Amino acid sequence: MLAFEKTEYMARVNQTKEQMAAKGMDVLLVTDPANMCYLSGYDALSFYTPQAVVVSTQQDQPVWIGRFQDLVCAQETCWMDQGNFIAYPDYYLWEPTEKHVMDFVADFLKGKGLAGSVMGVEMDAYYFTAFWFERLKKDLPNAGFLDATLLVNRIRAVKSPQEIVYMKKAAAILEKGMQRAVDVINEGVRECDAAAEIYHDLISGTASAGGDYPSLAPIMPSGKRTGGAHLTWTEEKYQKDQIVYVEFAGCYKRYHAPMARTIYIGNPPPEIEETAKVVVEGLNMAMETAKPGATCEEIERAWKSVITKYGIEKESRMGYDIGLSYPPVWMQHTMHMRPGDKSVLKPNMTFHLMPGVWRGDFGVAITESIRITENGCETLAAFPRKLFVK
């Protein structure tokens, strides 16, 4: 069953073609799995091998090109006509210097009379390599190539009503998982066992929405390891008088709603309590500022106005846009709450406000996923915004 109505997919493709025309592109080779899914519906664990969705201004529908083993995956998840699924055999995979999937893609384009087209490629996508690009240039010497990085990502910025429904379902899954984290993280419990219980809730989901695999593994450092922003669990047991930072996302139909909370096992030192209060105060100020017409840098400035008065500095951004995603991350890469980002917020844009503070020997993160509304913003999930003390 399709995740969206066919008309919604067609509208996305038409928007993409408009952007292609504005940039002088005849063909767009989409290799980012999230963008492939957005335009075609394709959803499978196949992005470890070359695959693409081809959008041409000369064709009504996109074309999926993927491994023969994954042809049924395309037939099950994509909205296009059957003739728009093109599968390559495995021998294109195993001797890349002799025969490569990009040779197959080039032959397809030649067969459609598109060998001399101006082609957009996602130069900075995780799943488009320098080898692929060099191979395409060799195979298509008469083609022109333009950087189409983030072209589709930017179209994805404003969510449709159905996308918001999916993100709220992801947020309900997130609430369940975060409550499990708060319940299970206790003295004497192994970190890996806590992670396993959290994963169980993220995948089993709620009564109305089963969960997908999140694009990023839960971040769950404890003790001094919380001074690092991206450490996961170990096999060690939680100790008394230990801080734990947890960050993960609920995921539904590939739409993500992330959140972080900080837990202290025992009596928290004043420095940690005060840091948590500052983080929450700054987050609240950022959320008050987040409304249509505001810019990303204004949200970051509002957050910084709070932490600066308490003598805290934070070098990294404090938020980014979220939505449809595949590993390795759940962000969309187009908007960041940082100085200099003048992107203007619009209704139904969605963000993860990530005001973590890492102070060397400990870190505190209390974050929210938000939707921009007509007049302000709302959180996608409902969960206490505080330092949890066990």
Secondary structure, 3 states (H helix, E strand, C coil): CCCCCHHHHHHHHHHHHHHHHHCCCCEEEECCHHHHHHHHCCCCCCCCCCCEEEEECCCCCCEEEEEHHHHHHHHHHCCCCHHHEEEECHHHCCCCCCCCHHHHHHHHHHHCCCCCCEEEECCCCCCCCHHHHHHHHHHCCCCEEEECCCHHHHHCCECCHHHHHHHHHHHHHHHHHHHHHHHHCCCCCEHHHHHHHHHHHHHHCCCCCCCCCCCCCCECCEHHHHHCCCCCCCCCECCCCEEEEEEEEEEECCEEEEEEEEEEECCCCHHHHHHHHHHHHHHHHHHHHCCCCCEHHHHHHHHHHHHHHCCCCCCCCCEEEECECCCCCCEEEEEECCCCCCCECCCCEEEEECCCEECCCCEECCCEEEEECCCCEEECCCCCCCEEEC
